[in-house]
């Protein structure tokens, strides 16, 4: 049976995105086995995997070079000594078992060749000829094995090194897989991977993130107040927010699907920072208490109420992977009741009441298609959240973003979009003039769909502009009914 790798791990070993690997598999018509790919097929797709200049090995060397005394392990991404040593123990066990199997195979081959050579002394001419042929086949196979297995063995070693600094987690029943790096908890890593795991406080108080370990080893990162019964502990239940993985894990955990509605939450949060990016745009940074995180989906909104009772429904412009540190974009001239308070600086040190989340402008669940995002004005907030979610999930073949009117030159949002464009091979960003005619913009969208009919379209912006764009697409013979659209502002 061929050695199999999950697509997530195979993409890491090939140093490509999961979306790029899936695109290549489909193009080359490579067979996969329940979400896994054979090592031979991976090497055939990427025969020039750079195993000499190994980024995984470089990372291990960086751990060594940056090693500090035990009391100073606080940089967040590197495992603490106990976790690292336990992962090394698991790694050692795998290597010993593998080496033992190789030694046994080699001894068997030597013994077989020796027995056959002894048999050559027998008088039967036919038997002698058959034995000679058998010896030649075995010797040839052994020589070929030494050469052919070299790349596979080095890929195995690279995968083993990867397991030193990361552990994979596979969820049941969804089958989703993600990696844990550094001192992240099982919950933190899952949220960073773009999964909607159940949780409440993230601090071990509520028990909402309770899950069952099916296989693998975990280590508790922090004490928690929530009490697991003796029966639950015996059955393997843990709190995902308070434990990390020592080895690869399989766990039973509850996840929300796109169609599931998240619980309504009411949280008092503080304004951490208020930035004026331009006369038309302010960026509001809000932080929830340590004991409460906002659970939301990319593209959703919450009702934000200031201390003086002024409220508005604002789209969350940040990734759901961090429910404590939230980002909101407030645009002038779009009719928000909070506009005056924000742009006059009156919100800078207030406590806000957050209620929600609401909204159905969401990424299609488990989609691996190319995606095109288009935003104008206030539509940038939900689109930014969706883009970050798509990047985090890492399933899309290609991600394109068009900002109509762009974002303020030199602003943090402009730098962010350009950094995505520079850092991600499968990401393309471009901006247009705010006054671009609807038919020209519709033509750009239609061209993207014609180049790849599988492309998913997400568009958000002012109502009048959005209606004009949809009419222009319809006039060109395209049915925009399958596009995901969201009206933001007048």
C-alpha positions in Angstrom: 0.0 0.0 0.0 1.5 3.4 -0.9 2.5 5.8 1.8 -0.1 8.5 2.0 0.0 12.2 3.1 -2.9 14.5 3.9 -3.2 17.3 1.4 -2.5 19.8 4.1 0.8 18.2 5.0 1.7 17.5 1.4 1.2 21.2 0.5 3.6 22.1 3.4 6.2 19.7 2.2 6.0 21.0 -1.4 6.0 24.6 -0.1 2.8 25.5 -2.0 -0.7 26.5 -0.8 -3.3 23.8 -0.4 -5.3 25.4 -3.1 -2.4 25.3 -5.5 -1.8 21.6 -4.8 -5.5 20.8 -5.4 -5.4 22.8 -8.7 -2.4 20.8 -9.8 -4.0 17.4 -8.7 -7.1 18.2 -10.8 -5.1 19.4 -13.8 -2.8 16.3 -13.8 -5.8 14.0 -12.9 -3.9 12.5 -10.0 -5.9 10.2 -7.8 -6.3 11.0 -4.1 -7.5 8.7 -1.4 -10.1 10.3 0.9 -8.2 13.6 1.0 -4.7 12.0 1.0 -2.1 11.7 -1.8 0.6 9.1 -2.3 4.2 10.2 -1.7 5.1 8.9 -5.2 2.3 11.1 -6.8 3.5 14.1 -4.8 7.0 13.7 -6.0 5.8 13.3 -9.6 3.9 16.5 -9.3 6.8 18.4 -7.7 9.9 16.5 -8.8 12.1 19.4 -8.0 11.1 19.8 -4.3 14.1 21.5 -2.8 15.1 19.1 -0.2 18.6 20.5 0.2 17.5 24.0 1.0 14.9 22.8 3.4 12.7 25.5 5.1 11.6 23.0 7.7 15.2 22.2 8.6 15.9 25.9 8.7 13.1 26.4 11.1 14.5 23.7 13.4 17.9 25.3 13.3 16.3 28.6 14.1 14.7 27.0 17.2 18.2 25.9 18.2 19.8 29.3 17.5 17.1 31.2 19.3 17.0 28.8 22.3 16.8 30.7 25.6 16.7 29.6 29.3 13.5 28.0 30.3 12.1 31.0 32.1 12.3 33.1 28.9 10.3 30.9 26.5 7.7 33.6 25.8 7.9 34.4 22.1 4.6 32.6 21.4 5.4 30.6 18.3 8.1 28.2 19.7 7.0 25.2 21.8 8.1 25.3 25.4 10.8 22.8 26.4 8.4 20.2 27.8 6.2 20.2 24.7 9.2 20.1 22.5 10.8 17.2 24.3 7.6 15.2 24.3 7.2 15.9 20.5 10.9 14.7 20.1 10.0 11.6 22.0 7.2 10.9 19.6 9.5 11.7 16.7 12.2 9.3 18.1 9.7 6.5 18.4 8.6 6.9 14.8 12.2 6.9 13.5 13.2 3.9 15.6 10.2 1.9 14.3 10.9 2.9 10.7 14.6 2.1 11.0 13.8 -1.2 12.6 11.6 -2.1 9.6 14.3 -1.0 7.1 16.9 -3.1 9.0 14.6 -6.1 8.9 14.1 -5.7 5.2 17.8 -5.4 4.5 18.6 -8.5 6.6 15.9 -10.4 4.7 17.3 -9.5 1.4 20.8 -10.5 2.4 19.6 -13.8 3.8 17.6 -14.5 0.6 20.5 -13.8 -1.7 22.8 -16.0 0.5 20.3 -18.9 0.4 20.0 -18.6 -3.3 23.7 -18.6 -3.8 24.0 -21.8 -1.8 21.3 -23.3 -3.9 23.5 -22.7 -7.0 25.5 -25.7 -5.9 22.6 -28.0 -6.7 23.0 -30.0 -9.9 19.7 -29.2 -11.7 20.5 -27.0 -14.7 17.1 -25.5 -14.9 17.0 -24.7 -11.2 20.5 -23.1 -11.5 19.3 -20.9 -14.4 16.2 -19.9 -12.5 18.1 -19.1 -9.4 20.6 -17.0 -11.3 17.7 -15.0 -12.8 16.2 -14.6 -9.3 19.5 -13.3 -7.9 19.8 -10.9 -10.8 16.3 -9.6 -10.2 16.9 -9.2 -6.4 20.2 -7.4 -6.9 18.8 -5.1 -9.5 15.8 -4.4 -7.4 18.0 -3.6 -4.4 20.1 -1.2 -6.5 17.0 0.5 -7.8 15.6 0.7 -4.3 18.6 2.6 -3.1 18.2 5.1 -5.8 14.4 5.3 -6.1 13.8 5.6 -2.4 16.3 8.4 -1.9 13.7 11.2 -2.6 11.0 9.4 -0.6 13.3 8.9 2.3 14.4 12.5 2.3 10.7 13.6 2.0 10.0 11.3 5.0 12.7 13.0 7.0 11.4 16.4 6.0 7.9 15.4 7.2 9.4 14.1 10.4 11.2 17.3 11.0 8.0 19.2 10.4 6.4 17.1 13.2 9.0 18.4 15.6 7.6 22.0 15.5 4.1 21.3 14.4 1.4 18.7 15.2 -1.6 18.1 13.0 -5.2 17.9 14.3 -7.9 16.1 12.4 -11.5 16.8 13.5 -14.3 14.4 13.5 -16.9 14.2 12.1 -16.0 17.0 9.6 -12.6 15.7 8.5 -11.1 19.1 8.7 -7.4 19.2 9.4 -5.1 21.9 10.7 -1.7 22.4 12.3 -0.6 23.5 15.8 2.6 25.6 16.0 4.4 26.9 19.0 2.4 27.2 22.2 -1.0 27.7 20.6 -3.8 25.8 22.2 -5.9 23.4 20.1 -8.7 26.0 20.0 -6.4 28.9 19.0 -4.8 26.9 16.2 -8.2 25.8 14.9 -9.5 29.4 14.9 -6.4 30.6 13.1 -7.0 27.9 10.5 -10.4 29.5 9.7 -12.6 26.8 11.4 -15.7 27.7 13.4 -15.0 25.6 16.5 -17.4 25.9 19.4 -16.0 28.2 22.2 -17.1 30.8 24.6 -14.6 32.5 26.9 -11.3 31.0 25.6 -10.0 31.1 29.2 -11.2 27.8 30.6 -14.3 29.0 32.4 -17.3 28.0 30.3 -16.5 24.6 28.9 -18.0 25.4 25.5 -14.8 24.1 23.8 -15.0 20.7 25.4 -13.9 18.0 22.9 -12.8 14.3 23.1 -9.4 13.0 22.1 -9.8 10.0 19.9 -6.1 9.4 19.3 -2.8 11.2 20.1 -1.3 12.9 23.1 -2.1 16.4 24.6 -0.5 18.5 27.3 -2.3 21.0 29.5 -1.1 24.6 28.9 -3.0 26.3 31.7 -5.3 25.5 34.6 -9.0 26.0 34.0 -11.9 26.6 36.3 -14.4 24.5 34.4 -14.6 21.1 36.0 -14.6 17.9 33.9 -16.2 15.0 35.6 -14.2 11.8 36.3 -16.2 10.0 33.7 -15.5 12.7 31.1 -11.8 12.6 31.9 -11.8 8.8 31.6 -13.4 9.1 28.2 -10.7 11.5 27.0 -12.6 14.8 27.2 -10.4 18.0 27.4 -10.9 21.7 27.0 -9.5 22.8 23.6 -8.6 26.3 25.0 -6.4 24.9 27.7 -4.5 22.1 25.9 -2.0 21.8 23.1 -1.0 18.8 21.0 2.2 16.8 21.7 1.6 14.4 18.8 -0.7 14.4 15.8 -4.3 14.3 17.1 -7.7 13.1 16.1 -10.5 14.7 18.1 -14.2 14.9 18.2 -15.3 18.5 18.3 -18.3 20.6 17.5 -18.1 23.0 14.6 -20.5 25.5 13.2 -21.3 25.2 9.5 -22.0 28.2 7.2 -25.8 27.5 7.6 -25.6 27.3 11.4 -26.5 30.4 13.3 -24.1 31.4 16.1 -25.5 32.2 19.5 -26.5 35.8 20.1 -23.9 37.5 22.3 -23.8 40.7 24.3 -20.3 41.9 25.3 -19.0 45.1 26.7 -15.7 46.0 25.0 -13.2 48.8 25.2 -11.9 51.0 22.4 -8.2 50.2 22.1 -7.3 52.6 19.4 -9.0 54.9 16.9 -7.1 55.8 13.7 -8.0 58.3 11.1 -6.7 56.8 7.8 -8.1 59.7 5.7 -10.8 62.4 6.0 -13.2 59.7 4.7 -12.1 56.6 6.7 -11.5 55.8 10.4 -10.3 52.5 11.7 -11.7 51.4 15.1 -9.8 48.9 17.1 -12.0 47.2 19.8 -10.9 44.6 22.4 -13.2 42.4 24.4 -12.5 41.2 28.0 -10.1 38.2 28.5 -13.1 36.1 29.7 -15.2 36.9 26.7 -14.5 36.6 23.0 -16.9 37.4 20.2 -17.7 34.4 18.1 -18.6 35.4 14.6 -18.2 34.4 10.9 -16.3 36.4 8.3 -18.7 38.9 6.6 -21.0 39.3 9.6 -21.8 42.4 11.5 -22.7 43.4 15.1 -24.6 46.3 16.7 -22.2 48.7 18.3 -23.6 51.1 20.9 -21.6 53.9 22.5 -21.9 55.1 26.1 -24.2 57.9 25.1 -26.6 55.5 23.5 -25.7 56.1 19.8 -25.7 52.8 17.9 -25.2 51.3 14.5 -24.8 47.9 12.8 -21.2 47.7 11.8 -19.5 45.0 9.7 -16.5 43.3 11.4 -13.4 44.0 9.3 -11.2 41.4 10.9 -10.7 37.7 10.8 -12.8 35.4 13.0 -9.6 33.7 14.1 -9.2 36.5 16.8 -12.5 37.1 18.6 -10.9 39.5 21.2 -9.3 42.0 18.9 -11.9 43.3 16.5 -11.6 45.8 13.7 -14.3 48.1 12.4 -14.2 50.6 9.4 -16.2 53.7 9.7 -16.7 55.7 6.5 -17.9 59.3 6.4 -20.9 60.1 4.2 -22.6 56.7 4.3 -25.1 57.7 6.9 -23.8 55.9 10.0 -25.2 57.4 13.3 -21.7 56.8 14.8 -20.0 58.9 12.1 -19.9 62.2 14.0 -18.8 60.6 17.3 -16.0 58.6 15.5 -14.6 61.4 13.4 -14.7 63.9 16.3 -12.7 61.5 18.4 -15.4 61.1 21.0 -15.3 57.3 20.9 -11.5 57.0 21.6 -11.8 56.0 25.3 -15.3 54.7 25.6 -16.7 51.3 26.5 -18.9 49.9 23.7 -21.7 47.4 23.8 -21.5 44.7 21.1 -24.6 42.7 20.2 -24.7 40.0 17.6 -23.5 38.6 15.3 -25.9 38.8 12.3 -25.6 38.5 8.5 -25.5 35.9 5.8 -22.8 37.3 3.5 -20.5 34.4 4.1 -17.9 32.3 2.2 -19.3 29.1 0.7 -18.5 26.2 2.9 -15.5 24.0 2.0 -15.3 25.7 -1.4 -12.0 25.1 -3.3 -12.9 27.3 -6.3 -11.1 30.5 -7.4 -12.7 33.5 -5.7 -13.0 37.1 -6.8 -13.8 39.8 -4.2 -15.1 43.3 -5.3 -15.6 46.1 -2.8 -16.5 49.8 -2.9 -16.8 52.2 0.0 -18.3 50.6 3.1 -18.2 47.2 1.4 -14.5 47.0 2.1 -15.2 46.0 5.7 -17.0 42.7 5.1 -14.9 42.0 2.0 -11.7 42.4 4.1 -12.9 39.9 6.6 -13.9 37.4 3.9 -10.5 37.8 2.2 -8.6 37.2 5.5 -10.8 34.1 6.0 -10.1 32.8 2.5 -6.3 33.3 3.0 -6.5 31.6 6.4 -8.4 28.6 5.2 -5.9 28.3 2.3 -8.3 26.2 0.1 -9.0 28.5 -2.8 -7.0 28.0 -6.0 -6.8 31.7 -6.6 -7.9 34.8 -4.7 -8.5 38.1 -6.5 -9.5 41.5 -4.9 -10.7 44.5 -6.7 -11.2 47.7 -4.7 -13.2 50.3 -6.6 -11.8 53.6 -5.6 -8.9 51.8 -3.9 -8.0 52.6 -0.3 -6.2 55.7 1.0 -2.7 55.8 -0.5 -0.1 54.9 2.2 -2.8 53.8 4.6 -2.6 50.6 6.6 -5.3 49.0 4.4 -3.4 49.8 1.3 -0.2 48.3 2.7 -2.1 45.3 3.8 -3.6 44.6 0.4 -0.2 45.1 -1.3 1.5 42.8 1.2 -1.0 40.0 0.3 -0.3 40.6 -3.3 3.5 40.4 -2.7 3.5 37.5 -0.3 0.9 35.1 -1.8 1.5 33.4 -5.1 -2.2 32.8 -5.6 -3.3 36.3 -4.7 -4.0 39.2 -7.0 -4.9 42.8 -5.9 -5.8 45.7 -8.1 -7.7 49.0 -7.6 -9.8 51.0 -10.0 -10.9 54.6 -10.2 -14.0 55.3 -8.1 -15.8 56.5 -11.1 -15.3 53.4 -13.3 -18.4 52.8 -15.4 -20.5 49.9 -14.2 -20.3 48.2 -17.6 -16.5 48.3 -17.6 -16.3 46.8 -14.1 -19.0 44.2 -15.0 -16.8 43.3 -18.0 -13.8 42.7 -15.8 -15.8 40.4 -13.5 -17.3 38.6 -16.5 -13.8 38.1 -18.0 -12.6 36.5 -14.8 -15.6 34.1 -14.9 -14.9 33.3 -18.6 -11.3 32.5 -17.8 -12.4 30.1 -15.1 -16.2 29.3 -15.0 -15.7 27.9 -11.5 -14.9 31.3 -10.1 -17.0 32.4 -7.1 -18.0 36.1 -7.0 -18.4 38.2 -3.8 -19.4 41.9 -4.1 -20.2 44.5 -1.4 -20.8 48.2 -1.7 -23.4 51.0 -1.8 -26.9 50.1 -2.9 -27.1 52.3 -6.0 -23.7 51.3 -7.2 -24.4 47.6 -6.6 -27.7 47.7 -8.5 -26.1 49.5 -11.4 -23.3 46.9 -11.5 -25.8 44.0 -11.5 -27.9 45.6 -14.3 -24.7 46.1 -16.4 -23.9 42.4 -15.9 -27.4 41.3 -16.9 -27.2 43.6 -20.0 -24.2 41.6 -21.1 -26.1 38.4 -20.9 -24.8 37.2 -17.5 -27.1 36.1 -14.7 -25.6 37.5 -11.5 -28.0 35.5 -9.4 -25.3 33.1 -8.4 -23.1 36.0 -7.2 -22.9 36.7 -3.5 -23.7 40.4 -3.0 -24.2 42.6 0.1 -25.5 46.1 0.2 -23.5 48.4 2.5 -24.6 52.0 2.7 -26.9 54.0 0.4 
